[in-house]
Amino acid sequence: MTDFNQLPPLGSGLGFRLPFTEQVLAAHAEVDFLEITADHFLEADVRRDRLLERLREKFTLIPHGLNLSLGSAEGLNTGYLAQLRTLVERVDPPWWSEHISFTQAGGVEIGHLSPVPFNRQGLDALCENVRIARETIARPLILENITYTMQLPWNKIDEGEFLAELLERSDCGLLLDVTNLYTNSENHEYDASHFLDQLPADRVVQLHYVGGEHLDGQLIDNHSQDTPEPVWELMREVFRRFPVKGAILERDGNFPEFNSLLAEVSRCREVAAEMGRWT
Amino acid sequence: MDLSLSQKLMARLFTGARFRKRVLEDAASVAEEYHLSAENLEWLRNCAREEARRFARSLIRKRLGVIVNLLPLTRRSMGKQFGELFHEFAADRDTRGVSRHLHDAIDFSGWLLEKHVPSVPDWFQHVVGYERNWLEAQAATGWFFRIRIYRHHISRLHSIHKREEMKYTGPPNLIIWLRRSAKAEPRERRYFPRFWPS
């Protein structure tokens, strides 16, 4: 079994985005580590290869996959897994991450993370696919909770309970997306604290946070806004409960000035320090 | 419902406007094709009516958010038609692979070239073709070489941000797109005549 407590504390980091390349490289004193979207580096040309080396020189990089489809009943995306393996071996991270979701089925690529039912079938499919992934990539794997706009009628287990069993059975850590937790708790009217109660404390490794917006009557996690106060409050609670190793600001669009992103990264570090983390 | 079947149905609902329509208008044939119970068919119809439609719209919005940056001149020359036509194009097309957005932009630009797009300048096809060539150079997995001559200074349009000001004017230019291998950077080179009558 993996002892996630032994993983190095990385601190407060940023999801790397190409438009901010030079600012990120200049801000290595203010950003503790970077999360890289794996897809941006899997079919890299010379220029992208050089960029990866420049980033590696200055930061610890955590590869974050998007299309492994770990929740697919038909099996995970084997071509993508092979590409991920090459990237992970090159970057040599303390862990890598993917999602508790499926992205393809019946020959169709959905192009977005889709929910796996919280039931035995969903658990079995995820655990089998994670087993294959972990046999291929020999680094600790952490799994991210996603948002879901619809409750599947085949859900039989509480989401928190489902995650706890998944993490224990598959020996994975949790990438707790605090914004996703907040978004789901708002859209589906459940208590986020109760969700946190069910998580295995020693497996919450990394966090994501950012802001979304309301659209079509729902809160959408489109990663396009500043982190709202309720998410900061939830982050504070998470830092209090769990010995988290790192947190990533996951802004994807509607970019503000780069200094605004640094201010959020700094605030995250302060909140963690108030709760006795990374000090 | 079996997990594999439910995921196949969800994938089709999320990416296919025609399938959603069929579920709502011809549910019996869908039930027969997939051996669905009455309860599961009811779920499928409810999903197609609301949730899947919403999910599909957000998927297309997400794709559009990337495409506008891959086809900036095309977008500027089309105005709000760009988004409207992209929704029409994407309604029954999913995307594939790590370079999904690049291929999405290539396919969309190809679709625009075949479609009669109303209220666009008469040089519109040249702009779309120009951007498409550059995207194809980026997507090439090996040697790529293409050469085109345009009667007008097509790349001058890059610096114009208001659609009303976009005017396709001389001098003519020759453009070469080149990529030596999958790892090499794609290149675009432009050449202009030394003299051109004003």
Interface residues (C-beta under 8 A of the other chain):
Chain A: D39 L42 E43 A44 D45 V46 R47 D49 N67 S72 A73 E74 Y80 Q83 F102 Q104 A105 G106 V108 E109 I110 G111 H112 S114 P117 Q121 G122 A125 T149 M150 L152 P153 W154 L215 D216 Q218 I220 G253
Chain B: M1 D2 L3 S4 S6 Q7 K8 M10 A11 R12 F14 T15 G16 W43 C47 E51 R54 F55 R57 S58 L59 K62 R63 G65 D94 T95 R96 G97 V98 S99 R100 A182 K183 A184 E185 P186
